[in-house]
Every structure is written in structure tokens, then in C-alpha cells.
Amino acid sequence: MRILIATEKPFAPEAVKQIGEIIENAGHQLLLLEKYTDKKDLLNAVSNADAMIVRSDIVDKEVLDAAPNLKIVVRAGAGYDNIDTQTATGNGVCVMNTPGQNSNAVAEIVFGMLLNLARCGFDGTMGSELKGKKLGLHAFGNIGKLVANIANGFGMEVFAFSPSLARNPEKGKEFNVTAVQTPEELYEKSDIVSLHMPKNQHTLQTVNYNLLSKLPHNGMVINTARKEVVNEADLTRIMEERPKFKYATDIRLSVHDEAAEKFGARYLASSKKCGAQTAEANINAGLAAANQIVKFFADGDETFRVNPK
């Protein structure tokens, strides 16, 4: 089988080397497309591929229709909203992600951003400590659990909301986390909220004025999920009304330049999404993707399938 790595933002060379070894040791052929700038290059590369590994690359209907032999696409990472899963299903293509492989990297960047906000961008002015603060986790998957562990080390009190945790609140106790029953309760009880929900029809624009207004006037929100889960107009309104409210994200707002000028150090955004940009996460996700493809072709394993058949 011909397995294509198609990455506009490449894997680390060591990751590519190890991915290639996994693929070739299983008797498959590795194809490589890196740092492409023209979609036509991707369309040409996928035309004879049986499988594809991507990162944040857009795999839309045009790409899928250009790949008549394609049987599986693996997103090296947790989020897969860059892949048209509906068309994939229609074309008989299995879509997988690699949950958990980037989780520690994202959990760590949460606290890098949180410390930056708490200490006013390290500009020498009076900041605040994290110890004793109440941290709310909006979603409680792999990343949320790791964030909870780090927060415990800082001496924070941790709350969490997810539908599954609300149904079984005892699950939070092993992470020293108090489960709450609704998002509203989470924001009411927290000083800081960290967002970890996926982007889907149930989460779009859910972090709105109603929720944000339940945080204290000096509240903070950290978003390492997707920018679409936050209502940007409502966030801007809260930050205008509350001069001490702060927001950090590794997905820039659509109005980034205006927000940076208006809010200064109260608004922190990385130049591009970088929560998973560590050497370790890069290798882990790539190797997981390669192993999943090998298992798929060897015995039909679809453990991490995310699209319906």
C-alpha cells in the first residue's frame, strides 16, 4: 500500500524517519509531501495514495474525490474538524485521530499561558499567584485530566464539567477534581476556566456572554481548544466591561490586531496554534498514526475511527 504523509507543517525529521520505518517494515511504501504551498500539489500527491497521514492540513471533498484509492486518513492529533468526515464516509474512507498523543504538550502550554496572564506578561507590575485559585475545566478528556494533575501541584482547587463526568461525578475524585452538573455552575465556581472541548455542532459559540459573565471581574479564560467554541463578540464585550478580565489562546481571535491593541497584556495569543508543538508530541502522534494504519491494513482494526461507516 502507498501511504502518504501530507503535511504543510512538517513532522520533525526524527518522526518522519520512525514513521517510515514502521510503514516499510510492514511492507508498505512511504510517500512524502512536506511544506507544500499549493493545493494542487496535495491533489496530485493523493491521487495514487491508499492511506494518508495529515496534521492540520485540510482534507475536504476536493481532496477526497481526487483520491480514488484512498481507504484511510489519520489525523495526527485529537481534533479532526479539518477533515470532511461526511464525504469520507460517502467515499468509503475510514477517518481516525490519535487521541492522547498531544495531551501533555497542550496541558503544559495551558500553564505557560496562565502564568503569563497571572503575572501581567512579566512586565514587573503586580500580578497574582495560582495557589488557592479555583480552576474550572470545561471538558474533561485526556488533556483536562493532565491539566488537573498540574493544577493540583500548584495548590489550586479544581472543578470540571463534561456530560459524562456530570453523569458519574465519582470519576473526578481520582484526580482531586470536583464534578459540577452544568457549564453555568462551572463558571460560577471558578476564578479561571480552561477550555478543552472539541469543535462540533454542540460546542460552537457555547462560551458566550452568559457563561463569561459568571466569572469574577478579574477572571481568566485559557483556550487551547478551538476558537470557534468562543463567541468572540461576547468575549470582547466582557473584556471591555471588565478592565481586569484576561484571555489567552493559542488560536488567534479573528479580530486579533484590534484585541491586541485594545487589551494589551490582558490578551495573549500565540502566532499560530502551537499547543501540540513539542518534539515529543510530534513524534508520538506521528508514530501512533503510522501504527494505526498498519493495523488497519493488517486486520481491519478501526479502534480510533471517528466517522460513521
Salt bridges, closest charged atoms under 4 A:
GLU21 OE2 - LYS17 NZ 2.96
ASP50 OD2 - ARG2 NH2 3.81
ASP50 OD1 - LYS71 NZ 3.02
ASP60 OD2 - LYS39 NZ 2.59
GLU62 OE1 - LYS39 NZ 2.78
ASP65 OD2 - LYS61 NZ 2.57
ASP81 OD2 - LYS199 NZ 3.85
ASP81 OD1 - ARG226 NE 2.90
GLU170 OE2 - LYS173 NZ 3.20
GLU185 OE2 - LYS189 NZ 2.93
GLU188 OE2 - LYS214 NZ 3.82
GLU228 OE2 - LYS199 NZ 3.77
GLU240 OE2 - LYS262 NZ 2.72
GLU241 OE2 - ARG237 NE 3.06
ASP250 OD1 - LYS273 NZ 3.40
GLU302 OE1 - ARG305 NH1 3.19
GLU302 OE1 - LYS309 NZ 3.31
